[in-house]
Amino acid sequence: MLKTRIMTALVLVAVFIPTLFLSTNLIWAIGMLLVTLLALYEWARLVDATPNTAILYTLVCAAIGAAVIYYMSASGFHWLFLQSLFVFAVTLVFWAVIAPILLARFIVVKQQWLLLLLGIILLAPLWLALISAKGANPWLLLMLLATIWVADTAAYFSGKHFGKRKLAPSISPGKTWEGVFGALVAVSVLGVVLYCYGHTSLAVLPLLWLIALLGVVGDLLESLIKRQVNKKDSGNILPGHGGILDRIDGLIPSLPIAVLMIYLFNYYQVAS
């Protein structure tokens, strides 16, 4: 299982990194839209939508995404980035206020239309963040993604080998406080390495910690939904990982909010 997981991850990285640096912003936006649509279809099936409903849901989302790409190509990347900042601010409110309430109270959402809407609320900001960060600087996006992957991997191994105290046993029995601590330590090491090589300052550490913690919250929210529908994985398209949602659940809250925080920090620095 671990060998399969590693092999799948290596293949994904081998495809992802050249595409990130060699594609134009337009091609990148289209490619990430396709991935997002696969995740949205997976989400619809996860919440027990019928195949026809899931296809219709995905097609509607595809039409909306195509309209956004059209306006981006007509108005320029800067237009999309400014619109995205508003979406990221709304995303911050969702993850700071609504998601903790859902998790703390173990709220069960029964209305399928509301669950389908939730899928758009979760995945649309991630798509916009992937476009915005790449358009600003591909290295920035790679660093943010690396932080999330490092945190996820560290949480997995530290939780597996040292985990004793359950983080949220009623939602995700496998998550432990030791796993969270391992993720924080790992991203701290990453931050120090980046600092030593002159790529950033130590002021970035709180952002890295926030990214790691948001990744845990995103994972827990997906686990909450899967418990409601009594499913272990969101799909089986990625050997060793499950579905696309199982691979990107940590990205969903952390990447949009990280892009927003970086923009606000830079804006404050310029204004000062």
Backbone as JSON, one array per atom type, in Angstrom:
{
  "sequence": "MLKTRIMTALVLVAVFIPTLFLSTNLIWAIGMLLVTLLALYEWARLVDATPNTAILYTLVCAAIGAAVIYYMSASGFHWLFLQSLFVFAVTLVFWAVIAPILLARFIVVKQQWLLLLLGIILLAPLWLALISAKGANPWLLLMLLATIWVADTAAYFSGKHFGKRKLAPSISPGKTWEGVFGALVAVSVLGVVLYCYGHTSLAVLPLLWLIALLGVVGDLLESLIKRQVNKKDSGNILPGHGGILDRIDGLIPSLPIAVLMIYLFNYYQVAS",
  "N": [[0.83, -1.2, 0.0], [1.88, 1.28, 0.87], [4.0, 1.48, -0.93], [2.64, 1.66, -3.36], [1.3, 4.03, -2.94], [3.43, 5.86, -2.82], [4.52, 5.57, -5.41], [2.4, 6.49, -7.02], [2.31, 9.15, -6.16], [4.8, 10.07, -7.05], [4.5, 9.89, -9.82], [2.45, 11.77, -10.21], [3.76, 14.12, -9.39], [5.78, 14.21, -11.32], [4.34, 14.8, -13.58], [3.0, 17.11, -12.86], [4.87, 19.23, -12.14], [6.48, 19.95, -14.53], [4.31, 20.84, -16.11], [3.39, 22.99, -14.61], [5.46, 24.91, -14.87], [5.9, 25.18, -17.61], [3.55, 25.65, -18.98], [1.21, 28.1, -20.27], [-0.65, 30.75, -18.6], [-3.32, 30.55, -19.4], [-3.58, 27.92, -20.48], [-2.9, 26.52, -18.19], [-5.03, 27.27, -16.49], [-7.17, 26.04, -17.79], [-6.37, 23.34, -17.66], [-6.32, 22.93, -14.84], [-8.99, 23.39, -14.36], [-10.17, 21.15, -15.52], [-9.23, 19.13, -13.8], [-10.45, 20.0, -11.46], [-13.14, 19.7, -12.17], [-13.31, 16.92, -12.36], [-12.95, 16.36, -9.66], [-15.26, 17.58, -8.65], [-17.27, 16.01, -9.81], [-16.65, 13.64, -8.53], [-17.2, 14.44, -5.92], [-19.98, 14.83, -6.09], [-20.85, 12.21, -6.5], [-19.91, 11.14, -4.17], [-21.62, 12.23, -2.26], [-23.85, 10.83, -2.78], [-25.32, 11.5, -5.1], [-27.19, 10.76, -8.04], [-25.88, 9.11, -11.02], [-26.67, 10.57, -13.35], [-27.43, 13.03, -12.24], [-24.99, 13.79, -11.15], [-23.46, 14.11, -13.46], [-24.84, 16.22, -14.76], [-24.52, 18.22, -12.83], [-21.73, 18.51, -12.91], [-21.4, 19.42, -15.54], [-22.73, 21.89, -15.45], [-21.05, 23.25, -13.68], [-18.78, 23.19, -15.28], [-19.53, 24.9, -17.34], [-19.72, 27.32, -15.96], [-17.05, 27.59, -15.14], [-15.82, 27.75, -17.66], [-16.83, 30.2, -18.53], [-15.58, 31.92, -16.72], [-12.89, 31.57, -17.44], [-13.04, 32.58, -20.04], [-13.59, 35.32, -19.56], [-11.28, 35.91, -18.18], [-9.34, 35.62, -20.19], [-10.15, 37.66, -21.84], [-10.13, 39.98, -20.24], [-7.79, 39.91, -18.84], [-5.23, 38.6, -16.61], [-4.97, 40.02, -14.21], [-7.51, 41.0, -13.66], [-8.91, 38.65, -13.0], [-7.47, 37.9, -10.74], [-8.06, 39.92, -8.86], [-10.82, 39.53, -8.54], [-10.71, 37.02, -7.44], [-9.57, 37.44, -4.93], [-11.67, 38.43, -3.4], [-13.28, 36.15, -3.29], [-11.54, 34.49, -1.87], [-11.52, 35.77, 0.57], [-14.13, 35.31, 1.46], [-13.91, 32.57, 1.64], [-12.12, 32.37, 3.76], [-13.77, 33.21, 5.88], [-15.6, 31.11, 5.87], [-13.97, 28.88, 6.61], [-12.98, 29.73, 9.02], [-15.17, 30.16, 10.63], [-17.64, 28.72, 9.92], [-16.89, 26.02, 9.23], [-15.52, 25.07, 11.64], [-17.75, 25.01, 13.36], [-19.4, 23.07, 12.16], [-17.74, 20.83, 12.49], [-17.3, 20.74, 15.3], [-19.87, 20.37, 16.35], [-20.66, 18.16, 15.03], [-22.39, 18.24, 12.82], [-24.9, 17.05, 10.72], [-25.49, 17.24, 7.37], [-28.26, 16.9, 5.49], [-29.71, 17.58, 3.21], [-29.42, 17.12, -0.18], [-29.01, 19.01, -2.24], [-27.85, 21.06, -0.84], [-25.47, 19.92, -0.05], [-24.31, 19.56, -2.57], [-23.99, 22.23, -3.3], [-22.18, 22.93, -1.35], [-19.94, 21.56, -2.26], [-19.15, 23.12, -4.47], [-18.55, 25.49, -3.13], [-16.34, 24.66, -1.72], [-14.47, 23.77, -3.69], [-14.27, 25.61, -5.84], [-12.84, 27.99, -4.9], [-10.32, 26.8, -4.53], [-9.56, 26.14, -7.15], [-9.38, 28.73, -8.25], [-7.33, 29.71, -6.64], [-5.16, 28.11, -7.41], [-4.82, 29.06, -10.01], [-4.33, 31.81, -9.54], [-2.01, 31.87, -7.89], [-0.13, 30.62, -9.52], [-0.09, 32.38, -11.68], [0.94, 34.63, -10.43], [3.48, 33.8, -9.51], [5.11, 30.95, -10.4], [6.91, 29.59, -8.74], [6.12, 30.39, -6.23], [3.63, 29.11, -5.97], [4.53, 26.46, -6.08], [6.04, 26.35, -3.73], [4.06, 26.72, -1.77], [2.44, 24.48, -2.25], [4.31, 22.49, -1.75], [4.71, 22.87, 0.97], [2.21, 22.07, 1.97], [2.16, 19.4, 1.14], [4.4, 18.4, 2.5], [3.55, 18.79, 5.15], [1.3, 17.09, 5.21], [2.45, 14.58, 4.67], [4.22, 14.35, 6.84], [2.41, 14.4, 8.96], [1.07, 12.03, 8.48], [3.08, 10.01, 8.8], [4.14, 10.56, 11.39], [1.85, 10.34, 12.91], [1.21, 7.67, 12.42], [3.37, 6.27, 13.55], [3.8, 7.36, 16.1], [1.4, 8.15, 17.12], [-0.98, 8.49, 19.65], [-2.85, 9.98, 21.15], [-6.07, 10.73, 20.33], [-7.29, 12.93, 17.85], [-9.82, 13.71, 16.77], [-11.85, 11.53, 17.4], [-14.5, 10.73, 16.82], [-14.9, 11.61, 14.28], [-12.62, 11.22, 12.6], [-10.93, 8.57, 13.26], [-8.26, 7.89, 12.84], [-6.72, 10.17, 12.98], [-4.39, 11.98, 14.93], [-3.13, 13.9, 17.75], [-0.4, 13.83, 17.86], [0.21, 13.51, 15.18], [-0.56, 16.01, 14.16], [1.27, 17.63, 15.52], [3.64, 16.63, 14.41], [3.33, 17.5, 11.78], [3.49, 20.29, 12.12], [6.09, 20.55, 13.07], [7.51, 19.63, 10.85], [6.89, 21.54, 8.8], [8.01, 23.72, 9.98], [10.72, 23.1, 9.94], [11.03, 23.11, 7.17], [10.58, 25.85, 6.7], [12.82, 26.97, 7.99], [14.87, 25.9, 6.44], [14.34, 27.14, 3.97], [14.8, 29.75, 4.78], [17.55, 29.66, 5.41], [18.65, 29.3, 2.93], [18.15, 31.68, 1.81], [15.69, 32.25, 0.62], [13.45, 33.23, 1.86], [12.11, 34.87, 4.83], [12.17, 34.36, 8.42], [9.76, 35.22, 9.24], [7.83, 34.02, 7.81], [7.09, 31.71, 9.03], [4.71, 31.62, 10.78], [2.73, 31.63, 8.77], [3.25, 29.21, 7.48], [2.65, 27.44, 9.55], [-0.07, 27.99, 9.79], [-0.99, 27.07, 7.31], [-0.45, 24.33, 7.59], [-2.17, 23.65, 9.72], [-4.68, 24.33, 8.67], [-4.79, 22.46, 6.66], [-5.22, 20.13, 8.13], [-7.77, 20.66, 9.16], [-9.25, 20.75, 6.79], [-9.0, 18.1, 5.96], [-10.37, 16.84, 8.05], [-12.97, 17.83, 7.66], [-13.7, 16.68, 5.22], [-13.61, 14.02, 6.06], [-15.72, 14.07, 7.86], [-17.93, 14.4, 6.13], [-17.68, 12.02, 4.68], [-18.18, 10.17, 6.68], [-20.84, 10.71, 7.17], [-22.03, 9.71, 4.89], [-21.18, 7.18, 4.96], [-18.76, 6.19, 3.73], [-15.45, 5.2, 2.84], [-13.39, 6.14, 1.13], [-13.18, 8.86, -1.27], [-13.13, 8.11, -3.87], [-11.53, 6.06, -6.42], [-9.6, 6.67, -8.23], [-6.93, 7.31, -7.98], [-4.38, 5.25, -7.35], [-3.58, 3.9, -4.21], [-4.12, 6.26, -2.93], [-6.8, 6.79, -3.1], [-9.49, 8.76, -4.02], [-9.53, 11.84, -6.01], [-10.32, 13.89, -4.3], [-9.47, 12.88, -1.85], [-6.79, 13.28, -2.09], [-6.48, 16.03, -2.34], [-7.7, 17.23, -0.2], [-6.42, 18.59, 1.89], [-5.47, 20.81, 0.58], [-7.68, 22.32, -0.05], [-8.74, 24.19, 1.97], [-6.36, 25.49, 2.7], [-4.73, 26.54, 0.56], [-6.19, 28.69, -0.87], [-6.51, 30.52, 1.3], [-3.89, 30.94, 2.08], [-2.84, 32.25, -0.2], [-4.35, 34.6, -0.07], [-3.44, 35.64, 2.41], [-0.73, 36.09, 1.85], [-0.93, 38.04, -0.15], [-2.16, 40.15, 1.31], [-0.18, 40.62, 3.22], [1.99, 41.47, 1.62], [0.8, 43.73, 0.5], [0.45, 45.3, 2.75], [3.14, 45.7, 3.4], [4.01, 47.23, 1.2], [2.34, 49.46, 1.43], [3.19, 50.5, 3.8]],
  "CA": [[0.0, 0.0, 0.0], [2.75, 2.45, 0.94], [4.76, 1.54, -2.18], [1.7, 2.16, -4.38], [1.04, 5.45, -2.61], [4.62, 6.62, -3.21], [4.64, 5.55, -6.86], [1.38, 7.4, -7.55], [2.74, 10.51, -5.84], [5.92, 10.4, -7.93], [3.95, 10.11, -11.17], [1.73, 13.05, -10.17], [4.75, 15.2, -9.34], [6.48, 14.23, -12.61], [3.45, 15.46, -14.55], [2.57, 18.42, -12.37], [5.89, 20.28, -12.12], [6.71, 20.52, -15.87], [3.12, 21.57, -16.55], [3.35, 24.25, -13.86], [6.45, 25.88, -15.33], [5.96, 25.29, -19.06], [2.26, 26.05, -19.57], [0.76, 29.48, -20.12], [-1.71, 30.9, -17.6], [-4.58, 30.07, -19.96], [-3.53, 26.45, -20.52], [-2.91, 26.08, -16.79], [-6.39, 27.44, -15.98], [-8.0, 24.99, -18.4], [-5.97, 22.06, -17.08], [-6.79, 22.85, -13.46], [-10.45, 23.28, -14.39], [-10.49, 19.75, -15.79], [-9.0, 18.4, -12.55], [-11.5, 20.42, -10.53], [-14.4, 19.08, -12.59], [-13.25, 15.52, -11.92], [-13.17, 16.37, -8.21], [-16.67, 17.91, -8.42], [-18.04, 14.81, -10.12], [-16.36, 12.73, -7.42], [-17.94, 14.96, -4.76], [-21.4, 14.55, -6.3], [-21.07, 10.78, -6.27], [-19.64, 10.9, -2.75], [-22.82, 12.59, -1.48], [-24.93, 9.95, -3.24], [-26.08, 11.97, -6.26], [-27.28, 9.76, -9.1], [-24.92, 9.39, -12.1], [-27.16, 11.64, -14.22], [-27.35, 14.29, -11.49], [-23.57, 14.13, -11.02], [-23.01, 14.6, -14.78], [-25.44, 17.54, -14.96], [-23.83, 19.09, -11.86], [-20.38, 18.76, -13.43], [-21.53, 20.23, -16.75], [-23.05, 23.26, -15.03], [-19.81, 23.81, -13.15], [-17.88, 23.38, -16.42], [-19.97, 26.1, -18.05], [-19.31, 28.46, -15.14], [-15.59, 27.68, -15.24], [-15.48, 28.22, -19.01], [-17.13, 31.63, -18.56], [-14.52, 32.61, -15.97], [-11.69, 31.54, -18.29], [-13.27, 33.51, -21.15], [-13.41, 36.69, -19.06], [-9.87, 36.08, -17.86], [-8.6, 35.82, -21.44], [-10.55, 38.94, -22.41], [-9.84, 41.11, -19.35], [-6.44, 39.8, -18.3], [-5.05, 37.86, -15.36], [-5.14, 40.91, -13.06], [-8.94, 41.04, -13.37], [-9.26, 37.42, -12.3], [-6.83, 37.89, -9.42], [-8.81, 40.8, -7.97], [-12.08, 38.85, -8.21], [-10.39, 35.86, -6.6], [-9.3, 37.88, -3.57], [-12.96, 38.48, -2.7], [-13.67, 34.75, -3.05], [-10.67, 33.96, -0.81], [-11.97, 36.37, 1.84], [-15.31, 34.53, 1.85], [-13.38, 31.26, 2.02], [-11.56, 32.52, 5.11], [-14.9, 33.23, 6.82], [-16.15, 29.75, 5.95], [-13.1, 27.97, 7.35], [-12.74, 30.25, 10.38], [-16.41, 30.21, 11.41], [-18.63, 27.68, 9.64], [-16.31, 24.67, 9.31], [-15.35, 24.63, 13.03], [-19.07, 24.7, 13.94], [-19.8, 21.77, 11.6], [-16.93, 19.78, 13.09], [-17.49, 20.67, 16.74], [-21.22, 19.88, 16.65], [-20.91, 16.97, 14.22], [-23.65, 18.54, 12.12], [-25.18, 16.22, 9.56], [-26.21, 17.95, 6.32], [-29.03, 15.86, 4.81], [-30.2, 18.04, 1.92], [-28.4, 16.87, -1.21], [-28.71, 20.24, -2.96], [-26.95, 21.84, 0.0], [-24.17, 19.25, -0.15], [-23.75, 19.88, -3.88], [-23.55, 23.62, -3.22], [-20.97, 22.92, -0.53], [-18.84, 21.13, -3.12], [-18.7, 24.29, -5.23], [-17.95, 26.41, -2.17], [-15.03, 24.13, -1.34], [-13.52, 23.53, -4.78], [-14.06, 26.78, -6.7], [-11.72, 28.81, -4.42], [-9.06, 26.11, -4.76], [-9.24, 26.33, -8.56], [-8.94, 30.12, -8.42], [-6.03, 29.87, -5.97], [-4.16, 27.49, -8.28], [-4.58, 29.98, -11.12], [-3.77, 33.07, -9.05], [-0.64, 31.68, -7.39], [0.72, 30.32, -10.68], [0.05, 33.62, -12.44], [1.81, 35.55, -9.7], [4.83, 33.23, -9.54], [5.02, 29.49, -10.28], [7.69, 29.13, -7.59], [5.28, 30.62, -5.04], [2.67, 28.02, -5.91], [5.24, 25.23, -5.76], [6.41, 26.39, -2.32], [2.85, 26.51, -0.98], [2.05, 23.08, -2.39], [5.32, 21.69, -1.04], [4.41, 22.99, 2.4], [1.04, 21.25, 2.27], [2.55, 18.0, 0.97], [5.3, 18.07, 3.61], [2.73, 18.69, 6.35], [0.46, 15.91, 5.08], [3.31, 13.4, 4.81], [4.72, 14.29, 8.23], [1.28, 14.03, 9.82], [0.79, 10.6, 8.24], [4.1, 9.14, 9.39], [4.24, 10.76, 12.84], [0.64, 9.76, 13.5], [1.28, 6.21, 12.29], [4.41, 5.69, 14.42], [3.8, 7.89, 17.47], [0.07, 8.6, 17.49], [-1.68, 7.87, 20.78], [-3.98, 10.8, 21.57], [-6.94, 10.97, 19.18], [-7.65, 14.33, 17.61], [-11.29, 13.78, 16.64], [-12.17, 10.11, 17.21], [-15.83, 10.51, 16.25], [-14.89, 12.03, 12.88], [-11.54, 10.51, 11.91], [-10.2, 7.86, 14.31], [-6.84, 7.77, 12.55], [-6.02, 11.44, 13.21], [-3.91, 12.13, 16.29], [-2.43, 15.15, 18.07], [1.0, 13.64, 17.48], [0.29, 13.78, 13.75], [-0.6, 17.47, 14.0], [2.56, 18.15, 15.99], [4.63, 16.25, 13.41], [3.16, 18.39, 10.63], [4.0, 21.61, 12.49], [7.56, 20.46, 13.13], [8.02, 19.47, 9.49], [6.84, 22.8, 8.06], [8.97, 24.62, 10.62], [12.02, 22.74, 9.35], [11.0, 23.63, 5.8], [10.75, 27.29, 6.78], [14.21, 27.26, 8.36], [15.68, 25.57, 5.27], [14.13, 28.23, 3.02], [15.47, 30.93, 5.33], [19.01, 29.47, 5.32], [19.06, 29.44, 1.53], [17.86, 33.04, 1.39], [14.47, 32.36, -0.18], [12.39, 33.87, 2.63], [12.5, 35.24, 6.18], [11.51, 33.53, 9.43], [8.41, 35.74, 9.43], [6.92, 33.16, 7.07], [6.74, 30.53, 9.83], [3.28, 31.57, 11.15], [1.94, 31.26, 7.59], [3.44, 27.78, 7.27], [1.87, 26.76, 10.59], [-1.48, 28.14, 9.43], [-1.24, 26.16, 6.19], [-0.48, 22.97, 8.12], [-3.38, 23.46, 10.53], [-5.83, 24.34, 7.78], [-4.8, 21.17, 5.99], [-5.85, 19.17, 9.05], [-9.2, 20.97, 9.21], [-9.83, 20.31, 5.52], [-9.05, 16.64, 6.01], [-11.43, 16.47, 8.99], [-14.28, 18.12, 7.09], [-14.0, 15.62, 4.25], [-13.89, 12.82, 6.83], [-17.07, 14.23, 8.41], [-18.88, 14.11, 5.05], [-17.6, 10.59, 4.35], [-18.85, 9.43, 7.75], [-22.27, 10.88, 6.99], [-22.5, 8.85, 3.78], [-20.64, 5.84, 5.24], [-17.79, 5.81, 2.71], [-14.07, 5.32, 3.31], [-12.66, 6.99, 0.18], [-14.04, 9.61, -2.17], [-13.06, 7.47, -5.18], [-10.42, 5.11, -6.55], [-8.87, 7.03, -9.45], [-5.5, 7.42, -7.66], [-3.96, 4.08, -6.58], [-2.9, 4.18, -2.95], [-4.6, 7.51, -2.33], [-8.25, 6.88, -3.17], [-9.95, 9.67, -5.04], [-8.88, 13.15, -6.1], [-10.63, 14.63, -3.08], [-8.63, 12.35, -0.79], [-5.44, 13.81, -2.3], [-6.43, 17.5, -2.29], [-8.51, 17.78, 0.9], [-5.63, 19.56, 2.65], [-5.29, 22.02, -0.24], [-8.94, 23.05, -0.22], [-8.79, 25.42, 2.77], [-5.07, 26.14, 2.96], [-4.15, 27.28, -0.55], [-6.82, 30.01, -1.06], [-6.25, 31.43, 2.42], [-2.47, 31.3, 2.03], [-2.69, 33.27, -1.24], [-4.92, 35.84, 0.49], [-2.55, 36.16, 3.45], [0.49, 36.6, 1.2], [-1.28, 39.31, -0.8], [-2.38, 41.18, 2.34], [1.12, 40.93, 3.83], [2.75, 42.27, 0.66], [0.13, 45.02, 0.36], [0.79, 46.07, 3.96], [4.54, 46.09, 3.31], [4.13, 48.31, 0.23], [1.65, 50.63, 1.96], [3.99, 51.05, 4.91]],
  "C": [[0.87, 1.26, 0.0], [3.53, 2.62, -0.35], [3.88, 2.1, -3.3], [1.44, 3.64, -4.18], [2.2, 6.32, -3.08], [4.75, 6.69, -4.72], [3.62, 6.5, -7.52], [1.79, 8.85, -7.33], [3.87, 10.96, -6.77], [5.44, 10.69, -9.36], [3.23, 11.46, -11.23], [2.7, 14.23, -10.18], [5.45, 15.34, -10.69], [5.65, 14.9, -13.7], [3.19, 16.91, -14.15], [3.62, 19.51, -12.54], [6.23, 20.81, -13.52], [5.52, 21.33, -16.39], [3.05, 22.94, -15.89], [4.26, 25.3, -14.47], [6.42, 26.12, -16.85], [4.66, 25.79, -19.69], [2.0, 27.54, -19.38], [-0.32, 29.54, -19.05], [-3.04, 30.35, -18.1], [-4.63, 28.54, -19.99], [-3.59, 25.88, -19.11], [-4.33, 26.16, -16.22], [-7.32, 26.36, -16.52], [-7.67, 23.62, -17.8], [-6.46, 21.88, -15.66], [-8.31, 22.79, -13.37], [-10.87, 21.83, -14.63], [-10.31, 18.89, -14.53], [-10.1, 18.72, -11.54], [-12.84, 19.8, -10.88], [-14.44, 17.6, -12.23], [-13.52, 15.42, -10.42], [-14.63, 16.68, -7.88], [-17.58, 16.73, -8.74], [-17.88, 13.78, -8.99], [-17.14, 13.14, -6.18], [-19.44, 14.62, -4.89], [-21.72, 13.08, -6.04], [-20.85, 10.43, -4.8], [-20.88, 11.18, -1.9], [-24.07, 11.92, -2.03], [-25.84, 10.57, -4.3], [-26.11, 10.86, -7.3], [-26.26, 10.09, -10.2], [-25.37, 10.54, -13.0], [-27.08, 13.0, -13.53], [-25.9, 14.74, -11.38], [-23.03, 14.69, -12.34], [-23.55, 16.0, -15.04], [-24.76, 18.57, -14.07], [-22.45, 19.48, -12.39], [-20.42, 19.64, -14.67], [-21.87, 21.68, -16.43], [-21.8, 23.96, -14.5], [-18.8, 24.07, -14.27], [-18.24, 24.65, -17.18], [-19.57, 27.36, -17.28], [-17.81, 28.68, -15.23], [-15.15, 28.21, -16.59], [-15.74, 29.72, -19.14], [-16.05, 32.44, -17.84], [-13.24, 32.68, -16.8], [-11.83, 32.51, -19.47], [-13.03, 34.95, -20.7], [-11.96, 36.94, -18.67], [-9.06, 36.36, -19.12], [-8.92, 37.17, -22.06], [-10.09, 40.13, -21.57], [-8.44, 41.06, -18.75], [-6.41, 39.1, -16.95], [-5.32, 38.73, -14.14], [-6.62, 41.0, -12.66], [-9.36, 39.82, -12.55], [-8.7, 37.41, -10.89], [-7.61, 38.75, -8.43], [-10.15, 40.18, -7.58], [-11.83, 37.69, -7.24], [-10.15, 36.26, -5.16], [-10.6, 37.97, -2.75], [-13.43, 37.07, -2.35], [-12.84, 34.17, -1.9], [-11.07, 34.52, 0.55], [-13.2, 35.64, 2.36], [-14.89, 33.14, 2.32], [-12.82, 31.29, 3.44], [-12.67, 32.51, 6.15], [-15.47, 31.82, 6.98], [-15.3, 28.86, 6.84], [-12.83, 28.45, 8.77], [-13.99, 30.15, 11.25], [-17.28, 28.97, 11.19], [-18.07, 26.28, 9.8], [-16.08, 24.22, 10.75], [-16.68, 24.27, 13.7], [-19.55, 23.33, 13.45], [-19.06, 20.63, 12.27], [-17.21, 19.61, 14.57], [-18.84, 20.06, 17.12], [-21.59, 18.63, 15.87], [-22.24, 17.11, 13.47], [-23.77, 17.69, 10.87], [-26.03, 17.03, 8.57], [-26.92, 16.91, 5.46], [-29.49, 16.28, 3.42], [-29.13, 17.9, 0.86], [-28.04, 18.14, -1.98], [-27.73, 21.1, -2.19], [-25.54, 21.24, -0.02], [-23.5, 19.54, -1.5], [-23.25, 21.32, -3.92], [-22.26, 23.72, -2.41], [-19.76, 22.49, -1.35], [-18.28, 22.28, -3.94], [-18.0, 25.28, -4.31], [-16.54, 25.97, -1.79], [-14.03, 24.16, -2.49], [-13.29, 24.73, -5.69], [-12.92, 27.67, -6.2], [-10.37, 28.14, -4.64], [-8.62, 26.27, -6.2], [-8.7, 27.74, -8.81], [-7.58, 30.36, -7.78], [-4.91, 29.26, -6.79], [-3.81, 28.39, -9.46], [-3.85, 31.23, -10.65], [-2.32, 32.92, -8.63], [0.31, 31.4, -8.55], [0.97, 31.59, -11.49], [0.96, 34.62, -11.77], [3.26, 35.09, -9.76], [4.73, 31.71, -9.38], [5.8, 28.94, -9.09], [6.92, 29.32, -6.29], [4.29, 29.48, -4.88], [3.35, 26.72, -5.51], [5.63, 25.2, -4.28], [5.2, 26.13, -1.43], [2.41, 25.05, -1.04], [3.02, 22.16, -1.66], [5.07, 21.71, 0.46], [3.26, 22.08, 2.8], [1.38, 19.76, 2.16], [3.47, 17.54, 2.11], [4.5, 17.87, 4.89], [1.9, 17.41, 6.34], [1.27, 14.64, 5.29], [3.8, 13.24, 6.24], [3.62, 13.88, 9.19], [0.98, 12.53, 9.7], [1.79, 9.71, 8.97], [4.21, 9.32, 10.91], [3.01, 10.2, 13.55], [0.68, 8.24, 13.49], [2.24, 5.6, 13.31], [4.33, 6.16, 15.87], [2.4, 8.24, 17.98], [-0.57, 7.8, 18.61], [-2.94, 8.63, 21.16], [-4.82, 11.18, 20.35], [-7.31, 12.44, 19.08], [-9.16, 14.52, 17.56], [-11.8, 12.37, 16.38], [-13.53, 9.86, 16.58], [-15.9, 10.86, 14.78], [-13.86, 11.24, 12.09], [-10.65, 9.83, 12.95], [-8.7, 7.78, 14.09], [-6.05, 9.04, 12.83], [-5.64, 11.57, 14.69], [-3.25, 13.49, 16.49], [-0.96, 15.04, 17.73], [1.21, 13.88, 15.99], [0.28, 15.26, 13.45], [0.74, 18.08, 14.4], [3.66, 17.84, 14.98], [4.55, 17.15, 12.19], [3.73, 19.77, 10.92], [5.53, 21.62, 12.55], [8.14, 20.41, 11.72], [8.0, 20.79, 8.72], [7.76, 23.84, 8.68], [10.38, 24.37, 10.09], [12.11, 23.26, 7.93], [11.23, 25.13, 5.78], [12.17, 27.69, 7.09], [15.14, 26.99, 7.18], [15.56, 26.69, 4.22], [14.84, 29.5, 3.47], [16.99, 30.83, 5.15], [19.51, 29.64, 3.89], [18.64, 30.79, 0.94], [16.6, 33.23, 0.59], [13.34, 33.08, 0.55], [12.95, 34.28, 3.99], [11.75, 34.33, 7.16], [10.1, 34.03, 9.74], [7.37, 34.88, 8.72], [6.44, 31.98, 7.91], [5.27, 30.5, 10.27], [2.38, 31.19, 9.98], [2.05, 29.76, 7.34], [2.66, 26.97, 8.31], [0.38, 26.82, 10.27], [-1.85, 27.18, 8.31], [-1.36, 24.72, 6.69], [-1.76, 22.7, 8.89], [-4.64, 23.46, 9.68], [-5.94, 23.04, 7.01], [-5.48, 20.1, 6.83], [-7.36, 19.39, 9.1], [-9.9, 20.52, 7.93], [-9.99, 18.81, 5.46], [-10.21, 16.18, 6.9], [-12.82, 16.72, 8.4], [-14.66, 17.07, 6.05], [-14.35, 14.32, 4.97], [-15.3, 12.87, 7.43], [-18.12, 13.9, 7.35], [-18.87, 12.62, 4.72], [-18.26, 9.75, 5.43], [-20.37, 9.53, 7.6], [-22.83, 9.93, 5.93], [-21.93, 7.44, 3.88], [-19.73, 5.34, 4.12], [-16.37, 6.07, 3.23], [-13.27, 6.28, 2.44], [-13.64, 7.73, -0.71], [-14.08, 9.0, -3.57], [-11.89, 6.5, -5.22], [-9.55, 5.43, -7.77], [-7.36, 7.09, -9.23], [-5.08, 6.23, -6.8], [-3.18, 4.45, -5.33], [-3.38, 5.41, -2.23], [-6.12, 7.57, -2.27], [-8.66, 7.77, -4.32], [-9.17, 10.96, -5.07], [-9.11, 13.94, -4.83], [-9.77, 14.17, -1.91], [-7.21, 12.91, -0.88], [-5.38, 15.31, -2.08], [-7.18, 18.08, -1.1], [-7.75, 18.8, 1.75], [-5.42, 20.87, 1.92], [-6.51, 22.91, -0.2], [-9.03, 24.29, 0.67], [-7.48, 26.2, 2.76], [-4.57, 26.99, 1.81], [-4.85, 28.63, -0.79], [-6.5, 31.0, 0.06], [-4.79, 31.85, 2.45], [-2.21, 32.38, 0.99], [-3.21, 34.61, -0.75], [-3.98, 36.46, 1.51], [-1.27, 36.75, 2.86], [0.22, 37.94, 0.52], [-1.44, 40.42, 0.22], [-1.07, 41.59, 2.99], [1.95, 41.82, 2.91], [2.14, 43.67, 0.49], [0.45, 45.91, 1.57], [2.23, 46.56, 3.89], [4.72, 47.28, 2.35], [3.5, 49.6, 0.77], [2.45, 51.3, 3.07], [5.24, 51.74, 4.38]]
}
